[in-house]
Amino acid sequence: MNKRVFVTHQMPGERIHELSAHCDVNVWMGPGLLSATALREELEGCQGLICLLTDKVSAELVAAMPELEFVSSMSVGIDHIDCEALSARKIPLGHTPGVLVETTADTAFALMLAASRRVIEADHFIRQGNWTPENAWAPDFFTGKEVSGATLGIVGLGAIGQAMARRAAGFGMEVLAWNRSPRDVAGVESVALDELLARSDFVSVHVALAGETRKLLDAEKIGMMKSGAVLVNTARGGIVDEEALADALRAGDLYAAGIDVFESEPVQAENPLLSLPNVVVAPHIGSATMTTRARMADLAVDNALAALAGERMPHCFNPAVYL
């Protein structure tokens, strides 16, 4: 009897079409996001799950699925999944590292430029019919913050953080970095987090969300940031205290922010960041190019195919399950 695999969303890429040759596949066709109730119902009796970062795989869900043998997530981060619950049952968890490095760094740099040069404000200004002969130009007309030659502080010097540093070099920026475990990268000065915050004109967040990084940039740390600095977050929303960030922006302590990720997604309309004109927001699109998303989907399927064949996943987040 074929094993059953549930896929929580239609996926791009080529490898997904090969999956049905190795198992019975059920793909959620939508519309919208899969609810927790629907996920539980659809996963009943399945041996495999291919999911997205919007699908919460809790310890309770894992416990309710005695036949579950593997989970493969089309994501790098796995904070939506209870990895401990899976590991306790020797269930391998696949993820998709590496393929979104350059794409996410592009997004972070785009948000930094858009926030510092007030691109969204300027766009709205024109579309609302405000660019008239009477309101056409002045010495301070839409002046923004200089990026070239400024100091960039990178919080988390992994692959994406290093890609951000390479982009900053092209803009002649001084690059500082803080990492939980020290890393020596050419052209990057490693400093303590407090020093980075105090010296940086721009701060870009690239750490994974974990117990020790949740609310890493809280009210105290945000208060240490250089006056007039810009904060960019393309990592995970839970790393930055959104209320504290909104307070600092509203008070003028920080110049602007570029935010691609939120603690609660989809973001709630009452989130204080959404009411501020000096915040550029995006709906978690850091990896959103057609090429990158297809490669992520292919990796997620590769992990699933390996598990179905009784082999080690090529990109397993919890490899100790194979010991």
Residue pairs with C-beta under 8 A, 6 or more apart in sequence:
2 22
2 23
2 24
3 23
3 24
3 47
3 48
3 69
3 308
4 23
4 24
4 26
4 45
4 46
4 47
4 48
5 19
5 23
5 24
5 25
5 26
5 46
5 47
5 48
5 49
5 50
5 304
5 308
6 26
6 28
6 42
6 43
6 46
6 48
6 49
6 50
7 16
7 19
7 25
7 26
7 27
7 28
7 50
7 51
8 28
8 34
8 39
8 42
8 49
8 50
8 51
8 52
8 55
9 27
9 28
9 30
9 34
9 52
10 27
10 28
10 29
10 30
11 27
11 50
11 74
11 297
11 300
11 301
12 290
12 293
12 294
12 297
13 293
13 294
13 295
13 296
13 297
13 298
13 301
14 294
14 298
15 297
15 298
15 301
15 302
15 305
16 297
16 298
16 301
18 301
18 305
19 25
19 301
19 304
19 305
22 305
22 308
22 309
23 47
23 48
23 308
26 42
26 46
28 34
28 38
28 42
33 54
34 42
34 54
34 55
36 56
36 61
39 55
39 56
39 61
40 61
40 64
43 49
43 61
43 65
43 68
44 65
45 67
46 65
46 67
46 68
47 67
47 68
47 69
47 70
48 68
48 69
48 70
48 71
48 72
48 304
48 307
48 308
49 57
49 68
49 70
49 71
49 72
50 71
50 72
50 73
50 74
50 300
50 301
50 304
51 57
51 71
51 72
51 73
51 74
51 80
51 81
52 73
52 74
52 75
53 73
53 74
53 75
53 77
53 80
53 284
54 80
54 265
55 73
55 80
56 80
56 81
57 71
57 80
57 81
57 82
57 86
58 82
58 85
59 82
59 84
59 85
62 68
62 82
62 85
62 86
62 89
62 91
63 85
68 89
68 91
69 91
69 307
70 91
70 92
70 93
70 94
70 303
70 304
70 307
70 308
70 313
71 81
71 86
71 91
71 92
71 93
71 94
72 93
72 94
72 95
72 300
72 301
72 303
72 304
72 307
72 313
73 80
73 81
73 93
73 94
73 95
73 96
73 300
74 96
74 296
74 297
74 299
74 300
75 95
75 96
75 296
76 95
76 96
76 97
76 100
77 95
77 208
77 209
77 236
78 93
78 95
78 317
79 208
79 209
79 210
79 236
79 238
81 93
83 93
83 317
83 318
86 92
86 93
86 318
86 321
87 93
87 318
87 320
87 321
90 321
91 321
92 303
92 307
92 312
92 313
92 316
92 318
92 319
92 321
92 322
93 316
93 317
93 318
94 299
94 300
94 303
94 304
94 306
94 307
94 313
94 315
94 316
94 317
95 303
95 315
95 317
96 295
96 296
96 299
96 300
96 303
96 315
97 159
97 315
98 159
99 287
99 292
99 295
99 296
99 299
100 160
100 286
100 287
100 292
100 296
101 159
101 160
101 163
102 163
103 286
103 287
103 288
103 289
103 292
104 160
104 163
104 234
104 286
104 287
105 160
105 163
105 164
105 166
105 167
106 167
107 234
107 260
107 282
107 285
107 286
107 287
107 288
108 160
108 164
108 204
108 206
108 232
108 234
108 258
108 260
108 286
109 164
109 167
109 168
110 258
111 232
111 234
111 258
111 259
111 260
111 280
111 282
112 147
112 202
112 204
112 230
112 232
112 258
113 119
113 147
114 120
114 258
114 280
115 230
115 232
115 255
115 256
115 257
115 258
115 278
115 279
115 280
116 144
116 145
116 146
116 147
116 202
116 230
116 255
116 256
117 144
117 145
117 147
118 142
118 144
118 256
118 278
119 280
120 280
121 142
121 277
121 278
122 142
125 131
125 142
145 201
145 228
145 230
145 255
145 256
147 171
147 173
147 202
148 171
148 172
148 173
149 171
149 172
149 173
149 174
150 171
150 173
150 174
150 201
150 202
151 173
151 174
151 175
151 176
151 199
151 200
151 201
151 202
152 164
152 165
152 168
152 173
152 174
152 175
152 176
152 200
152 201
152 202
152 203
152 204
153 176
153 177
153 178
153 196
153 197
153 199
153 200
153 202
153 203
153 204
154 161
154 164
154 165
154 175
154 176
154 177
154 178
154 188
154 204
154 206
155 161
155 177
155 178
155 193
155 196
155 203
155 204
155 205
155 206
155 207
155 216
155 217
156 178
156 179
156 180
156 205
156 206
156 207
156 208
156 235
157 165
157 177
157 178
157 179
157 183
157 185
157 188
157 190
157 206
158 179
158 206
158 207
158 208
160 206
160 234
161 177
161 179
161 204
161 206
162 185
162 188
164 204
164 206
165 175
165 177
165 185
165 187
165 188
168 175
169 175
169 187
173 202
174 189
175 187
175 188
175 189
176 188
176 189
176 190
176 191
176 195
176 196
176 199
176 200
177 183
177 185
177 188
177 189
177 190
177 191
177 196
178 190
178 191
178 192
178 193
178 196
179 190
180 207
180 212
180 213
182 190
183 190
184 190
191 199
193 221
194 221
194 224
196 203
197 203
197 221
197 224
197 225
197 226
198 224
198 225
198 226
199 226
200 225
200 226
200 229
201 226
201 228
201 229
201 230
202 229
202 230
202 231
202 232
203 225
203 229
203 230
203 231
203 232
204 232
204 233
204 234
205 217
205 231
205 232
205 233
205 234
205 235
205 239
205 240
206 234
206 235
207 213
207 216
207 235
207 239
208 235
208 236
209 235
209 236
209 238
209 239
213 239
214 238
214 239
215 238
215 239
215 240
215 241
216 239
216 240
217 231
217 239
217 240
217 241
217 244
217 245
218 241
218 244
219 241
219 243
219 244
219 247
222 231
222 240
222 241
222 244
222 245
222 248
222 253
222 254
223 244
223 248
223 253
225 231
225 248
225 253
225 254
227 253
228 254
228 255
229 254
229 255
230 254
230 255
230 256
230 257
230 258
231 240
231 245
231 254
231 257
231 258
232 257
232 258
232 259
233 239
233 240
233 257
233 258
233 259
233 260
233 261
234 260
234 261
234 286
235 261
236 261
237 259
237 261
237 262
237 263
237 264
237 265
238 263
240 259
242 262
242 263
242 271
242 272
242 273
243 272
245 254
245 257
245 273
246 272
246 273
246 276
248 254
249 256
249 257
249 273
249 276
249 278
249 279
250 272
250 276
255 278
256 278
256 279
256 280
257 273
257 278
257 279
257 280
258 279
258 280
258 281
258 282
259 273
259 279
259 280
259 281
259 282
260 281
260 282
260 283
260 284
260 285
260 286
261 284
261 286
262 271
262 273
262 284
264 271
265 283
265 284
266 283
267 274
267 281
267 283
273 279
273 281
274 281
287 293
287 296
299 314
299 315
302 313
302 314
302 315
303 313
303 314
303 315
303 316
306 312
306 313
306 314
307 313
312 319
312 322
316 322
